[in-house]
Amino acid sequence: MASDRDILPDDVKPTNYAISLFDLELGGEFNYQGTVDITLDIKKETKNITLNANDLKIEKAELSTEVGKTQQSMRSTQTLYDHQTQRITLTFDDPIPPSSEAVLSIRFSGTMNNIMAGFYRSRYKPVVPAAKSVPRDDEFHYMFSTQFESCDA
């Protein structure tokens, strides 16, 4: 059956995400750093992994797999950004063998935008006093959010 949906290739399926964000710049450009470990089910041999990602700079991407009883690790050698489809493609020099427990570890940086897409910030005026840990400026308080939808990941 043909599909009018634009979906990721089905040779690699994510099964779990473990995301950490740190070094959040509370003010100014609102930049941040992050890491994600994505557990993957690699269905067939490939040299490319395509992910939904928008306005992120990939600092490093490394894939760990277990083939038989041998642990294998490889770094991506190229990152292609497709801003129109909001995707990145990581390319590896050697073919990645099928594996149901591969882990893709990515270090990235980004900006908490204010356009309600991706990882974003919203400002508000509090009705009651907020905790001291809430980011604020002279007039507003800020909250950070994401819908974690594929196009805004």
C-alpha positions as CSV (number, residue, x, y, z in Angstrom):
1,M,0.0,0.0,0.0
2,A,1.4,3.4,-0.9
3,S,1.7,6.0,1.8
4,D,1.5,9.8,1.5
5,R,3.3,10.1,4.9
6,D,7.0,11.0,4.8
7,I,8.5,8.6,7.2
8,L,12.0,7.5,8.2
9,P,13.6,4.5,6.5
10,D,12.5,1.3,8.1
11,D,15.9,-0.4,8.1
12,V,16.7,1.2,11.6
13,K,14.0,1.4,14.3
14,P,14.5,3.3,17.6
15,T,13.3,1.4,20.7
16,N,14.4,3.7,23.5
17,Y,15.7,7.2,24.1
18,A,17.8,8.3,27.1
19,I,18.2,12.1,26.8
20,S,20.3,14.5,29.1
21,L,20.4,18.2,28.7
22,F,23.0,20.3,30.5
23,D,24.8,23.7,30.4
24,L,21.5,25.5,29.8
25,E,22.1,29.2,29.2
26,L,19.3,30.9,31.1
27,G,19.2,34.1,29.2
28,G,21.1,35.5,26.3
29,E,20.8,33.0,23.4
30,F,19.4,30.3,25.6
31,N,21.9,27.7,24.3
32,Y,22.3,24.2,25.7
33,Q,24.3,21.0,25.4
34,G,22.9,17.5,25.3
35,T,23.5,13.8,24.9
36,V,21.2,11.1,23.8
37,D,21.6,7.3,23.8
38,I,19.2,5.8,21.3
39,T,18.7,2.0,21.5
40,L,18.2,0.8,17.9
41,D,16.9,-2.3,16.2
42,I,19.0,-2.5,13.0
43,K,16.9,-4.6,10.6
44,K,19.4,-4.8,7.7
45,E,22.9,-3.8,6.9
46,T,23.3,-0.1,6.3
47,K,25.9,2.7,6.3
48,N,23.4,5.4,7.1
49,I,21.1,6.3,10.0
50,T,18.5,9.0,9.4
51,L,16.9,10.7,12.4
52,N,14.4,13.5,12.9
53,A,16.3,16.5,14.2
54,N,15.7,20.2,13.9
55,D,18.1,23.1,14.7
56,L,20.6,20.8,16.4
57,K,24.4,20.8,15.8
58,I,25.7,17.2,16.1
59,E,29.1,17.3,17.9
60,K,29.8,13.6,17.9
61,A,27.9,10.4,17.0
62,E,29.1,6.9,17.9
63,L,27.4,3.5,17.4
64,S,28.0,0.5,19.6
65,T,26.8,-2.9,18.4
66,E,27.3,-6.5,19.5
67,V,27.8,-9.0,16.7
68,G,28.0,-12.5,18.1
69,K,30.0,-12.0,21.2
70,T,32.1,-9.2,19.8
71,Q,31.5,-5.6,20.8
72,Q,32.0,-3.2,18.0
73,S,32.1,0.6,18.1
74,M,32.2,3.1,15.2
75,R,32.0,6.9,14.8
76,S,30.0,8.6,12.1
77,T,32.2,10.2,9.5
78,Q,29.7,12.6,8.0
79,T,26.5,14.3,9.2
80,L,24.1,15.6,6.5
81,Y,21.5,18.1,7.5
82,D,18.2,18.4,5.6
83,H,16.6,21.5,7.0
84,Q,13.5,21.2,4.8
85,T,12.6,17.7,6.1
86,Q,14.1,18.4,9.6
87,R,16.3,15.4,9.4
88,I,19.9,14.4,9.8
89,T,21.7,11.5,8.2
90,L,24.7,10.0,9.9
91,T,27.1,8.2,7.6
92,F,29.5,5.5,8.7
93,D,32.6,4.3,6.7
94,D,31.8,0.6,7.4
95,P,28.5,-1.2,7.0
96,I,26.5,-1.5,10.2
97,P,25.4,-5.1,10.7
98,P,21.9,-6.1,11.8
99,S,21.5,-5.9,15.6
100,S,18.6,-5.7,17.9
101,E,20.5,-3.9,20.7
102,A,22.7,-1.3,19.0
103,V,23.2,2.0,20.8
104,L,23.7,5.3,19.0
105,S,25.3,7.9,21.3
106,I,25.1,11.5,20.1
107,R,26.5,14.7,21.7
108,F,24.7,17.8,20.4
109,S,24.1,21.5,21.0
110,G,21.1,23.6,20.3
111,T,19.1,26.7,21.2
112,M,15.8,26.8,23.2
113,N,13.8,28.8,20.7
114,N,10.7,30.8,21.3
115,I,8.5,29.6,18.4
116,M,6.8,26.7,20.3
117,A,8.6,24.0,18.3
118,G,11.3,21.5,19.1
119,F,12.8,22.3,22.6
120,Y,11.5,25.7,23.3
121,R,11.0,28.4,26.0
122,S,7.9,30.2,27.0
123,R,7.7,33.3,29.1
124,Y,4.9,34.1,31.6
125,K,4.0,36.5,34.4
126,P,3.5,34.5,37.6
127,V,0.3,34.8,39.5
128,V,1.9,33.6,42.7
129,P,5.6,33.7,43.7
130,A,7.6,31.0,41.9
131,A,10.5,29.0,43.4
132,K,13.8,30.7,43.3
133,S,15.1,28.1,40.9
134,V,12.6,29.2,38.2
135,P,14.5,31.1,35.4
136,R,13.5,34.7,35.2
137,D,14.3,38.2,34.1
138,D,13.1,41.5,35.5
139,E,9.6,41.1,34.1
140,F,9.0,37.4,33.1
141,H,9.5,33.9,34.3
142,Y,10.5,31.1,31.8
143,M,9.5,27.5,31.3
144,F,11.0,25.0,28.9
145,S,9.1,22.4,27.0
146,T,8.9,20.1,24.0
147,Q,6.2,18.0,22.4
148,F,8.9,15.5,21.4
149,E,7.1,15.0,18.1
150,S,9.1,13.5,15.3
151,C,9.3,16.7,13.2
152,D,10.2,18.8,16.2
153,A,12.7,16.4,17.9
